Amino acid sequence: MVFPVFDTGVWIRGHRARFDLSQSGMAGRTGIERYLAAGTASEEQVREEFSSIYGVDPSGVVVTHGATEGVFLVALALRLSGKETFTAPRPEYELMFKAPAISGMREENGGVTFASNPNNPTGAFRQAFRGNAVVDETFLMFHTDPGKVRYAGDVFRVTTLTKFFGADDVRVGFIVCPDTEMRRRIEGLRGLVWENMPSMSLGSALRILKDYDNIASTVRPMVRKNLSYMVSHTGRLRFYKKIEPVSVPVTFVDYSSYTDAAPEEVCEYLWGRGVSVVPGSIFGASGPNFRVCATREDFPEAFEALKGALEDFPPTP
């Protein structure tokens, strides 16, 4: 077995650029600093506030250090409960096919579905999942209020405060479990592999959640504006399989009208020209694709720099 690595994080950290179109969160855009000295809170208080936004029973909610921890905890809990197989249709955020594999599950059709919704990287939204599923809803609040979304079957819903709320320094996330027994199992497992949530982080998280409506009214127009610009100024870029994203900050584009070079080669070239995007191969996709994030305040300038660099891409010898 190949030793697993979080390739998205490694790529982004190693490819900082003047025009960074690889960052999918709203850090620095929501004024999150005003919540960081909010005092302390308990998990119970944060769980109650989060549950009111999601429209779920607090008894089924687990508080975590973020979505990465949440997905891994669910995968491990499912494997320990006897689930042996999973499926994660590509393209997909790599956590969704690596976390269950690390937990000892085999990938094959018919297993527990692991998927992001809206999908990272395409930005497509799915309402239905068959059977058991683990759904990373990191970008859902950009698209709609989560209380409006319901799935059939036993679905674990995982989310975080880092993307929509831009709360990188708070690191709080949530798992909505399909039943209280699984919530108890996951909370017990959490105590074996991660420390308890700091009360100061919980205090900040509580203040952030209480201001959900105000943050939503700030963040959503920013992303819609950037996506609107992208749709209207795509140049020779095309959306992957014609999938135009819902109002979320990630989208997957096909650059084949510019070059037939491999994604890693194209993205390295763009980085050398001061533009950072993530190659599609990291999301398990084949072909000429990379992910573009629409979170920057100067997104139009950055997107034009991206297209300008592609226009100058060296021809194949």
N, C-alpha and C positions, 0 to 999 in steps of 0.2 A: 504493500500500500504506500502511495506517495504521501509524504508528511504534509498535512494540511496547513495552508497559509491563507491569511485574509488578504487576497490579492488586491481588492479594491483599495483598502487602506494603505497597503504598501505602495501602490501606484500613485495615489493622491499625494502621500507624503513625499514621494520622490520626484514629483512633477509640479511643484509650485510655479506659478507663472503670473505675469502682469495681468493677463486676462484669464482668470481662473473660472472656467466653466465646468469644473468637476465637483464643486461643493453643492450638495443638495439641500442643505438646511438654511434657516433664516438667521443664523448667528450674526449679531451686529446690526440687525434690521428691526428688531422688536423692542429695543430699549429694556432688555431683560435685567439690566443692572439694578433697576429700581426695586426688584423683588429679592435681591440677594441678601439683604439684611432684614429679613422678615421675621426673625425669631425662630422658634421651634414649633413643631407640630408632631402629632402621632400618625402612625400608619392608618389607624382607624379614621381619623379626620380626612386624610388625603384620599383614602378609599371611598369615603362617602361622597366627597366632592367630585371625584372622577366618575363615580357611578351615576351621578345626576346628569353629567354630560353625555354619557353613553346610554343612559336609559336602561341600566341593568341592576340586578340585585347586588349590593356590596358583598354579600356572602360568597360570591363566585369570583371575586377580584383578588389578585395577588399583586403586591407592589414590588417592583424590581429596580435594579440599577440602570435599566434601559431595555430596549428591544432586543439587543444581542443576547443579553442574559436571559430574557424572557423566552426567546425561541429555543435556546439551548436547553433551558430547564424543561420546557414542554417536551422537546425531543427525547431527553433523557428519561423523563417520567413515563412517556409512552413506551419506550423500549423496555423499561423495568416492569411495565404493566403487561408485557407480552406482545406488543406490536413489533413485527419484524421487518416490515417493508414500507417503503414510501415512494412517492412520485413527485417530481418537481419539474413541470414542463418549462423548457427554455424558450426565450431568454428569461432569466430570473436572477434576482439578487443572490449572490453566491452563498450567503448564510443559509438560504432556504434549501440548498442541496448539500451543503457541507456539514451543517449542524446535525441533521439526522444521521449522516454517514459516520461522523465522529462518534455519535452515540451508539453505533453498532447496528443500525438499520440498513437493509439492502435496498437499493433503488430498483424497482420494477413496477410495471403497470398494475393498478389495483390497490396499491398501498395507500397509506395516509398521505393526503395531498399537502404539500408545503408550498405556499405561494404568497407573494406580496400583492396587496390590493389597496389602491391602484398599483399596477405592476411597476416594479423598478427593474428594467429601465424604460419600458415603452410608454408608461403613463396611462395604459388602458385600465378601465374599471370593470370588475366582474361582480355580479350580484349573486351568482349561484356557485356552490361547491358541493360535489357529491360526497356523501358519506363523511368519514372523519377528515378533518382538515385543520391545519395550523396556518393562520393567516396573519401576516405582518402588515398592520395597518398604519405604518409610519407616516404615509402621505395622505391618509383618508381625510383628515380634517381640512386639508387644502381644498378638497373636492366638495365635501358636504359635512353636515353635522352627523357624527357617528350614531346618534340615537335614531336616525332615519334609516339605518342599514340593518337588515336582519338576514340571517342565513338559515337554511334548513340543515339538519344533521348536527352532529357533535363537532362544533367548531371552536377552537381556541383563538381568540382575537388578541394580538400582541401589538403594543404601541409604545411610544416614547415621547418625552417632552423636547428632545433635542432638535427636531427638524421644523415642525410647524411653529413651535414656540421659540425656537432658537436658543433653548436653554442648555447649551453645552456644558456649562459650569455647574448645573444642578444634577444631571444624570439620574433622572427618575423615570421609570417606565411602568407598564402595567400588563398583566395577563388577565383576560376575561375568560374564565373556565366554563365549560358547559354544565358542570355540576359541582356541588360543594365538596364531594369526596375527592375529586381530582384537585380541587383547590387546596385541601388539607395535605394531600400527598406532595404537591409541588412546594408548598410552604415548608413542609418538613425537610424536603430535599434541599431547598434553598439554604436552610440553616447549616447543611453539611459542606456546601461548596462556596458560599459567599457570606460576607459579613452582613450584619443588620444595616438597614438604611440609617444614615446619620440624621438626627433630629433637625439639624439646621437645613439640610437639603430638603427634608420633608416640609419644613416651614416655608421655604421658597416655593416649593411645588404647590403648596396649598394656595398661596397668594396668586401664583400664575394661573392655576385652574379657575380660581374665582373671577379672574379677569378674562376668561375665555372669549366672551362676546366682543370685547374691545380689541383683543389681539386678532381675532378672526376678521374684524372689519378693517384692520390695518394690513394684514398679511395677504389675504385673498386678492384684493385689487392689485397689489404689487405683482403677484405671479400672473394674474390674468393679463395685465398690461404687457409683461415681457413675452408671454406666450403669443399674444396677439401680434406683437411685432415680428416674432419668429415666423408665424404662419404667413404673414404678409410679405416677408422678405427672405424666403428660403433660398433664393438663388438657384443653384443647381443641386442643392441638397434635397433629399426626399425623406419622408417619414418611412420608417421600417414597415414594410408590408402595408403601406398606406394607413397605418394606425396613427391617427391624430390624437394626442393625449387629451384627457380631461384636464381640468384646471389644477395641475400639479407641477412641481418644479423640475420634473425629469422627463426627458423625451429621448427617443432612440432614432438616429438618423442614418440614412444610407448615403454614402459619399461616392458611389460608383460612377457618377457622371463626371467626377473630377479625376479619378485614378483607380486602377485595379490593384494597387499595392495593399499589403496586409495591414490590418488595423493597428498592430503595434508599431509598424513602420510609419504609418500616417500620423499616429498620435505622438510619436517621438519627434517627428518633423514639426508638427504644430507646436509642441513644447519649445523647440528651438526657436520658433517664431513668436514666442511669448503667449501662447494660447494653450490652456490645459483642458483636455477632455479625457474620458475613460474608454479604452478600447472595448468593443463588443464581445471579444473573446472571453473577457473576464466574467461575463454574464452567461457563458455557455452558448453563445450564438456564433454561427459560422457566417462568413461573408463580410462585405465592406460596411461595417457599422461602428458607430461610437455613440456614447451617451453625452448629451448636452444638458446642463442644468441652468434653469432660468431664475436664479435668485439674486443676481447682482443688480445694484442700483443703476450701473452703467451698462446694462445688458445690451442695448442696441449697439453701442460702440464695440463691446466685446464680440458680439455675434458678427459684426461687419469685419472685425479683425480676423475671425475664424475663416470666413468666406474668402477674404483677400489672400490669406495664406494658402488656402486650397487652390485658388486660381494660379498661384505661383509654384505649385507642387512640381518637382522635376519630372519630366517625362521618362517613361521606362526605356532604358537603352535598347 
